[in-house]
C-alpha cells in the first residue's frame, strides 16, 4: 500500500507519497480502503516533531477517514465487507488502507459522499465532546466559540445552535463571518479588530458568557476569564497562541469558574468507543435529516498534500480541508 511519510521531521520537513508495508488486521478490527481523509492542525504539528502519536499507534498522519470495509473476521459482528464507513483515528489516515476497531466505525449516511463523511469525525467528535460532555451546554445558555471558521468551529456552531443555545463566534474576514452566520451563529466578531472582546462583553453584560470553547490559549485566557459569568466554563482544546498565560485567579474564585483542558487523540480506546456510540445515536441522524452538514473548504488529491497543509497554515480555510485518496 501507499502512504504519506514525513521526511526530515522538523521545520524543514517534507512529505512523500510512497510504498509502505500493508496494515495488518488485529482481533476485533476491520481493514478499510481509504477513499478520503482530512487535514487537522495536529498533522501540522506532527510533521514538525511536536505532536507524536500515542504509544502503539501508527506513525502515519491522518486523524480521520472515510472508505469501504475490505476485510473483517468472524469476531467482527457489527459491520461487513463493502460497508461505507468513516472513523476517528489516532493516526494512519494518510494511506490507502487503515485497520480500525469495529466499535470505532460509523456508517456513512446514504446522502453523504466519502469526501463529506471524511469531514465529520474529528470536527464533530471534538465539538460534541467539549460542548456537551465537558461543557454541559444547556438551552438558552450563551456559548462563545473561538475559531468559528475552523473545522471544529463550524461543527460546534451547528451543534450548539441545534441545542438551542445562543452562539457567539469570531472569525478573521467578512466572508468567514458571513458564513458563520449562515451556519447559525447569532453574533460574529472579527478577531482582527481590537475591540471585539469589549463588544462581546457589552453584548453579554447581564449574565456573562456561560461556556467558552477555546482553541487559542494564552492570548485570550485572561480575556476569557473576564467574559465568563457566574459558574462559567472554559474548555481549552488548543493553544494556537501559546500555553503560558497570566490570569486573575480572584475572578476564577469569585465567579466559581470551571477551567478544563481537553484533548481527544490520547484518550483511551474505551473512552473513544463510548463517544462513538453517542455520535452514532445523537449526531449521525442529524446528518441523515439534513439538520447538520459537513463544511468542506476544499478537496485536494493525496499527491498534493503539501499544498493542502500550506492552505491550512495560511489560515485560508473555512471548514475542513479534505484529501482524496482514490
CORKATA-V992840 format. One record per residue. N is the residue number from 0. RES is the residue in one letter. BURIAL is + if it has 9 or more other C-alpha atoms within 8 Angstrom, else -. Layout:
n,res,burial
N,RES,BURIAL
N,RES,BURIAL
This chain:
n,res,burial
0,X,+
1,X,+
2,X,+
3,X,+
4,X,+
5,X,+
6,X,-
7,X,-
8,X,+
9,X,-
10,X,-
11,X,-
12,X,+
13,X,+
14,X,+
15,X,+
16,X,+
17,X,-
18,X,-
19,X,-
20,X,-
21,X,-
22,X,-
23,X,-
24,X,-
25,X,-
26,X,-
27,X,+
28,X,+
29,X,+
30,X,+
31,X,+
32,X,+
33,X,+
34,X,+
35,X,+
36,X,+
37,X,+
38,X,+
39,X,-
40,X,-
41,X,-
42,X,+
43,X,+
44,X,+
45,X,+
46,X,+
47,X,+
48,X,+
49,X,-
50,X,+
51,X,-
52,X,+
53,X,-
54,X,-
55,X,-
56,X,-
57,X,+
58,X,-
59,X,+
60,X,+
61,X,+
62,X,+
63,X,+
64,X,+
65,X,+
66,X,+
67,X,+
68,X,+
69,X,+
70,X,-
71,X,+
72,X,+
73,X,-
74,X,-
75,X,+
76,X,-
77,X,-
78,X,-
79,X,-
80,X,+
81,X,-
82,X,+
83,X,+
84,X,+
85,X,+
86,X,+
87,X,+
88,X,+
89,X,+
90,X,+
91,X,+
92,X,+
93,X,+
94,X,+
95,X,+
96,X,+
97,X,+
98,X,+
99,X,+
100,X,+
101,X,+
102,X,-
103,X,+
104,X,+
105,X,+
106,X,-
107,X,+
108,X,-
109,X,-
110,X,-
111,X,-
112,X,-
113,X,+
114,X,+
115,X,+
116,X,+
117,X,+
118,X,+
119,X,+
120,X,+
121,X,+
122,X,+
123,X,+
124,X,+
125,X,+
126,X,+
127,X,+
128,X,+
129,X,+
130,X,+
131,X,+
132,X,-
133,X,+
134,X,+
135,X,-
136,X,+
137,X,-
138,X,-
139,X,-
140,X,+
141,X,+
142,X,+
143,X,+
144,X,+
145,X,+
146,X,+
147,X,+
148,X,+
149,X,+
150,X,+
151,X,+
152,X,+
153,X,+
154,X,+
155,X,+
156,X,+
157,X,+
158,X,+
159,X,+
160,X,+
161,X,-
162,X,-
163,X,+
164,X,+
165,X,+
166,X,+
167,X,+
168,X,+
169,X,+
170,X,+
171,X,+
172,X,-
173,X,-
174,X,-
175,X,+
176,X,+
177,X,-
178,X,-
179,X,+
180,X,+
181,X,-
182,X,+
183,X,+
184,X,+
185,X,-
186,X,-
187,X,+
188,X,+
189,X,+
190,X,+
191,X,-
192,X,-
193,X,-
194,X,-
195,X,+
196,X,+
197,X,-
198,X,-
199,X,+
200,X,+
201,X,-
202,X,-
203,X,+
204,X,-
205,X,-
206,X,-
207,X,+
208,X,+
209,X,+
210,X,+
211,X,+
212,X,+
213,X,+
214,X,+
215,X,+
216,X,+
217,X,+
218,X,+
219,X,-
220,X,+
221,X,+
222,X,-
223,X,+
224,X,+
225,X,-
226,X,+
227,X,+
228,X,+
229,X,+
230,X,+
231,X,+
232,X,+
233,X,+
234,X,+
235,X,+
236,X,+
237,X,-
238,X,+
239,X,-
240,X,-
241,X,+
242,X,-
243,X,-
244,X,+
245,X,-
246,X,-
247,X,-
248,X,-
249,X,-
250,X,+
251,X,+
252,X,-
253,X,-
254,X,+
255,X,+
256,X,+
257,X,+
258,X,-
259,X,+
260,X,-
261,X,-
262,X,-
263,X,-
264,X,-
265,X,-
266,X,-
267,X,-
268,X,-
269,X,-
270,X,-
271,X,+
272,X,+
273,X,-
274,X,+
275,X,+
276,X,-
277,X,+
278,X,+
279,X,+
280,X,-
281,X,-
282,X,+
283,X,+
284,X,+
285,X,+
286,X,+
287,X,+
288,X,-
289,X,-
290,X,-
291,X,+
292,X,-
293,X,+
294,X,+
295,X,+
296,X,+
297,X,-
298,X,+
299,X,+
300,X,+
301,X,+
302,X,-
303,X,-
304,X,+
305,X,-
306,X,-
307,X,+
308,X,+
309,X,-
310,X,+
311,X,+
312,X,-
313,X,-
314,X,-
315,X,-
316,X,+
317,X,+
318,X,+
319,X,+
320,X,+
321,X,+
322,X,+
323,X,+
324,X,+
325,X,-
